[in-house]
Amino acid sequence: MKDLLHPISLAVAVLGFLCLLRDVPTRRRDPATTALAAVFLLSGLSFLFSITPMWNHLDRVLGTVNLSVPLAQGCVIALIACQQVVLTYWGAPPDIARRRARAWLGAGLSVIAGLLVLFALLTPSAPRPIDFTLYYAHDNMYAAYLTLYVTAYTIGELFLARACWRLARHSTRTSVLVGLRVVALGATITLGYSAVRMGNVIAGAFGTSLAEWENFAWTCGDVGAMLTLIGWLVPTITDQAQIIQYRIKQHRSYHRLRALWLAFHSEAPEIALPIDRVDPAQRRRFRGIAFKLYRRAVEIRDGRFVIRQYLDAGVRERSEAHHSAKGFHGDELNAAVTADQILAGIAARAAGNRPDPDQLTDFADADADADRQTSQPMDDIDALLAVARHFPREPARTPHPERASA
């Protein structure tokens, strides 16, 4: 059962660690993120050390029989402490969180030190990757070792379940609420493993065995640990999915603004922002979609400024009447009118026809985002996209008279 469930749990731990790995460098000052990444890493190591092939390999390489036991269980105690660090920083002010985090880490290190000392006092005779606990259950030194480990493990899981339920009640994010409740459920299930292991100690004292409960113990331990990892992973995957969705939106916005940008660039190519003089070491960040989209929006805004003096009030009035008759209103009406004004302004500039001063109008009067709130980065882009929706996909290039004669 152990060798069947451990690889699955190991895969979940590796997935979680890889998902968090990209965030750790950018959140170096966030102890909770670092501690959560450590939870996945330590969990993965604990499963890896306990798999039979790795167990046997470590015995051969390190020359110490059954050393996987304190290595795996030391990782478990460390990850329990790290889980408490995560919850401490999520639920307490920084000053209090730092003190509590140091206390949890100190307690974890103390337990690990005790486990190493007790393991060193054992007299292992042969590798026991499958039935180590049953084999040593009657050894008084191992009984002390197992009692220390199970006690620390049980206390950690009880604290974890209680803290997760408490924080979940105060969470405003659905992904965090769901994740914390799954963690609490997983921690509760692992108590079945604790009960069997404590039963091993008691049964050993009476000269009996709980061999028939081994599969139940490993099932509770692995399923509970897997649910705990999945619970920690829910907010992480949700955040990653939102980031991916945001990137996709940026790519789509960049391409959907092409027709609008091309209309301005065809008439006034000088709006293009030069980057050929940028330090080559910095050019990499200019290749990202975020900068490309921002650059395209700025160039479109510059293009609007170029044609401002060619805007005709009559165009606006006719366009408003036309689109109002089609049922447009509000922002959609402004966007459609703005698109018509842009096309007319570009054509007027290309032909050199500047309206009479009495017919000049302010571009903002029909701009799609004139009355919009732009508190979010994509709000300004959304306003331009509203205009682009009323634009021809590939506007015809109208050569400027001066450039044509040249």
Secondary structure, 3 states (H helix, E strand, C coil): CHHHHHHHHHHHHHHHHHHHHCCCHHHCCCHHHHHHHHHHHHHHHHHHHHCHHHHHHHHHHHCCCCCHHHHHHHHHHHHHHHHHHHHHHHHCCHHHHHHHHHHHHHHHHHHHHHHHHHHHCCCCCCCCCCCHHHHHCCCHHHHHHHHHHHHHHHHHHHHHHHHHHHHHHHCCCHHHHHHHHHHHHHHHHHHHHHHHHHHHHHHHHCCCCCHHHHHHHHHHHHHHHHHHHHHHHHHHHHHHHHHHHHHHHHHHHHHHCHHHHHHHHHHCHHHCCCCCCCCHHHHHHHCCHHHHHHHHHHHHHHHHHHCHHHCEHHHHHHHHHHHHHCCCCHHHHHHHHHHHHHHHHHHHHHHCCCCCHHHECCHHHCCCCCCCCCCCHHHHHHHHHHHHCCCCCCCCCCCCHHHHHC
